[in-house]
Amino acid sequence: MSAPLLDVQGLTKHFGGGPHPVRAVEEVSFAIQPGEVLGLVGESGSGKSTIGRLVLRLLDPTRGVVRFGGEDIAQTPARRLKAFRRRAQMVFQDPYASLNPRLRVRDIVGEALDAHGLARGRRSERIGELLETVGLPAAHMSRFPHEFSGGQRQRIGIARALAVEPELIVADEPVSALDVSVQAQVLNLMQDLQSRFGLAMLFISHDLDVVELMCDRIAVLYLGRVMEIGPTAVVSTRPRHPYTQALLAASPKADPDAPRLARVLKGDIPSPVAPPSGCVFRTRCPHAMEACARIVPPLRSHPDASASACLLDDPPFAPGAA
């Protein structure tokens, strides 16, 4: 296997000082190969968007390593980040808030070209090409954001991200703010663009169905920690972690006769200011044991290329163990 494009090890982010910081992300590790799509899924408050911003150095990590193309971005001085900014871009969740309402589309998309000195002498032509790539007429570059629908605005955001020809795109809930009727259109566009340009992608969502459609692998987050990670086909059909099983059970199915996992979560996700000791999921887990309050389960690899962080997968604590 080739070296990963993105390699994240022990990524941690705490907000605030003092004895009780907000522990948004704790010891998260994963890698993304060139052209691969990794999905981050979990409830609100699980740390998905924070990880996306840490990966792009929009936030500085408390500790951990973020290697992009072999370089530790987490330690790169801010003045040297410009080259990295061209190679990694973000598509934001809210297309109404992520576009400057005072700028025309030509300037929203062209700003990226200008910042990196691209398409000199053919700026308008390149902007028109980018708009047509995302399914909008080139003539629309003279319009303002308020003249577009939500789905069209998100297409403009995607065009802006593509303008610098990145290798990695962080897509932070890119369709959650859109009407259901246009979500599929934007997802299909992103799939086509990912395949056409060979983009690697960190796809953030709370919707398991969307993640299953878009991603090669899935990482399941809970309270800032990875509970399970593996190929989409494995995680979505043979989940090991109780939290993953509960998420899949809660996901609506088109087939009413399809078998369902009988896992219903009770209560709310705990506060990241005072997370539970040991396994952070134990306060809502139907299989919690006394040891779960003492031991933070590590990610344990399995033969099917997945890994899970649960004491049930540890031989001394596995069901039936003496």
N, C-alpha and C positions, 0 to 999 in steps of 0.2 A: 504494500500500500504506500502511496506517495505521502510526502509530508503534508500535514494539514495546513490549510490556508489560515485557519483561526484555531488557536490552541489556548484554552482557558484553564488555569489550574489554581485551585484554592481561592477563587475570587470571593472577596468579602467586602461588604459596605455597611458601615454604621453611620447613622445620622445623629448629630448632637453629641455633646460631651457628657462628663459626669459618670456616675455609676450605672445609670440606666439609659443607655443610648437606644435608638430605634435600630434593631438588628434586621435590616432589610434583606440582606443577602449573606449567607454563611457557607463558606467553603465549597463553592460551586465549581465543578470541573466538567468540561466537555470539549470536543474538537469538531471542526467542520472541514471536510475535504473540499477541494475546488469543485464547483458545480453541484454541491450537495445542499439539500434543504433540511435543516433541523428545526423542529417545532418545539417551542416552549409553551406548555399548557399548565393551567392551574387556576384556582379561584382568585378573585380580586384580593390583593394584599399579599400574594405569594412571592412577589419580587421580580416578576417577568419583565416589566418595563424598565425597572432599575438595571437589570442585567443588560438589556439592550443599550442603555445609555452608557454603562460602564465599558462595554465592548467598543463603543465608538469614542471613548474618552470625552463624552459630554459631561460625565461625572468622574471624579478621581476615586479610585478604590481605596478602601482602608488598608487592605493588603491583598496579595494575590498577583498572579502573572497573566497577562493577556498578550499572547504572541500572535502577530499578524505577519505572515510571510517570514517568520523566523525572528522578527524584531519585537521586543517587549514594549508594546505601546503604553503600558501602564507606567513605565519609567522614562518614556521619551519626553524631553522638554517641549513645552507648548509651542515654542518657536519652530520646532522641527516637525510639527504634526501636519503641515499643509500637504505633503506628498501622501500621507496616509488618508487624509480627508478625500482625496480624489479616488482612492482605491476602495473606500467603504462609505456607503451612503445610507440614509434612513428614509423610510416612508412612514409618516406619522399617522396617528389614529384619527385625528379630527381634521378633515379637509377644510372645514370652515375656519379653523384657528391657525392652521399651518401655512396659509397663503396670505401674504400681505395685501389687504384690501385696497391699498393706495397705488399698487403697481399693476400695470398691464401684464398679460401673460408673457409677452415677449421679454419683459424685464425680470419676471419671476424665474423663468427658465434660463434666460440669458445671463443672469447674475452668476450662476455657477460657471458658465463658460468664461465670463470675464475674470472671475477670481483665479482661474487656473490657466488663463491665457490660451484658451482653445478656440478653434474655428475662426481664427482671425481672417478678416476679409470676406467671410461667408457666414456671419453671425445669423442673419435673418433666415438664410437658407437652412442652416443647421437647426434652428428653432422650429421651422416648419417641418423638417424631417422628423424631429422628436415628437411633435404633436401628432403627426400622421402615424407614427409608430405605436402610439397609445390609443389610436382610434378617434382622434379629433382633427377637424379640418385645419390646415395651416393658416387659413384666413382668420381663425379665431385668436391669433396671437395679439390682436389689437384690443381684445376685450378685457374687462376687469373681472375678478373672481366672482362678484355678486351676480354676474350674468350667466353663471353656470349652475347646473344641478350638483348635488353632492357627489354623485358618481363621476361626473365630468371633472369636478375639482380634484378628486382623488387621482384621476388620470393625469392631471396637470402635475400633481405632486410626484407621481411616478416618472413623468417625463423629466422633471427637474432632477430626480435622483439618477436617471440614466444619462443625463447630459455629460457627465464627466467620465463615462464609460467605466463604472466601478466593477470590481471583482466580487464584492460582498454587498448585499443589501439587508439591513435590519428592518423588517416590516412589523411595526408595532400595532397590533390589532387593526390592520388596514381596512377592514370592511365592517367593523362593529358599529360605526356611526352611520352606516348607509342603510337605506331601505332594503328589505329582503329581496325585492324585485330586481335590484341592481347588484347585489352582492355577488351573485354567480358570474355576472359579466366581468366584474373587476377581478375575481379570482381566476377566471379563464384567461384574462389578459396577462395576469402575473405568471401563470403557468406557461403561457406561450413565450413570454419574454425571458423567463428563466431558462427555458429550453433553447431558445434562439441564440441567446448571448452567453450561455454556459455560466450563468450567475450562481454563486453560492448565496444562501439566504438563511438568516435567522428569523423564523416566522413565529411571531408571538400572538397567542390567541387564548381565549378561555373556552372556545368552541371546539370540542373534540372532533366533530364531523368535518369542520374546515381543516383542522390539522391533519386528519387522516387523508384528506383529498390532496393537500399541498406538499406533504413532507415525506422525506425518505426515512427519517428517524424522528422519534419523539422523546423529549425530556419532560418529565412530570415534576412540577415544583409544588412545595408546600411550605409556607412560612420561611421562604428564603433558602430552602435546601432541596436538592434533587432527591426525589423518592424513588424514581425509576427512569431508566433510559434504555432505548433499544430501537431496533428496526420497527417501522410503523406496523407492519404485518404481525409482528410478535406482540408488541405492547397493546394493540387494539383487539387482538383475539385471544391472547394468553397472558393477561396481566398478572403479575405476581404480587405487587404491593396492594394492601387493602385500600389505600387511597385511590390508586388507579382504578381498581375494581369499582369503587363507589362512583367515580366520575363517569365511567362507562355505563353504569347502571342508571345514572341520572340523565344520560343523553337520550333524547327522543329517537325512536326508530320508526322508519317508514313502514316496516312490516310488523303488524301487530302480533303475528304468530312467531316472530323471531325469539329465540331464547334470550332471557335477560338475567343479569347477575343481580341477586337479591342483596344489595348492599345500599343502605340508606344512611347518609351521614346525619348525625344529630349535633345541634349546637353550631356555634360560629367559629371561624378561625381565630385562634388566640391572638393577643396583642404582641407585636414584635418588640415592644418595650420589655415585656416579661414573658418570653417564650417558655414553654414547659421544659423541664429538665429531661435529659435523655433523648428519647425519640420525640420530636416536636409534634408528631401526629397522635401520640398515645392517648390524649384526652378525648379523642373522637373515634378511636380505633376499637372495633368490636373484638379484637384478639389481644388487647393490651395485657401484658404480664407485669409482674413486679419488677422484673429486670429492665423493662422498657423505660422505667423512671430513672434508671442509673446509667444506662449504656446508650451512647449515640451510635446507632448502627451504621457501619460503613457501607459504601456501595460494593456489593458482592457480585462479581461477574458470573454469568451462566453460559452453558454450552450453546444456547441459541443466540448469542451475541448481545444479549440484554444484560442489564445490571439493576439490582434493586437494593434499597437500604431498609431492611427489615430483619429483626431477630428471628422471624420464622424461617428465614433462609440460612440461619447460622446453625450448624449441626447440633450444638449443645441445647439449643432452644427449639429446634424443629419439632413439629407435631409427631408424637410417638417416641421422642428421645427419652432415654432413661433419666 
